Amino acid sequence: MSPIEIGEAINYILNNPKEAKKMGENGRKMVMEKYNWDIEKKKLIGLYQELSK
């Protein structure tokens, strides 16, 4: 990612508030449903159990 690409992405978000809101909502949904400690700890415990066999 170059500074120019980062600047373009920031400008896009600033110029498209509805899209920015949608992206934020989607990000929050993913954190709540997929990328959180309760889900990750199950994966980690499963991995430890497999490795300890």
N, C-alpha and C positions, 0 to 999 in steps of 0.2 A: 504494500500500500504506500503510495507516494503522497507527499504533502498536497499535491494538486488533486489527487483522487479524494483525499480526506476533505479538502475544502469543497469540492463539488458535492460530496455526500452531505456535508453540513448545510450547504446552500439548498440542496434538494429538500431536506427536512424542514428548513426554515420557510421555504416557498410552498410547501405542501403540508399544511398542518393536519388535514384530515388523514392523510397517509401516515404522517408521523404518529398520530394518535393510534391508528390501527396497528402500526408496528409495535408501539409500546404495549398495547393490550395483548398482542400475540406473544410478545416476549414475556410478559408477566404470566400468561397462561402456561407457557412452556416451563417456566420456573416452578410454578405451583404444581403442575402435573407430571413433569418428567425430571427436571434438574433440581431436585431438592435432596436434603440429607436423608430423609426417610426412605426414599427410593434407592439412592446410591448406597446406603448402608446395607440394604438387602443384597445388592449386587456384590458388595465387598465381602460380606459374610459368606455368601455362596462361593465366591472365589477362594476364600480361606479354607472353607470346608473341602473343596475339590483339591486344593494343594496339599492338605494335610492327610489325604488318603494314601 
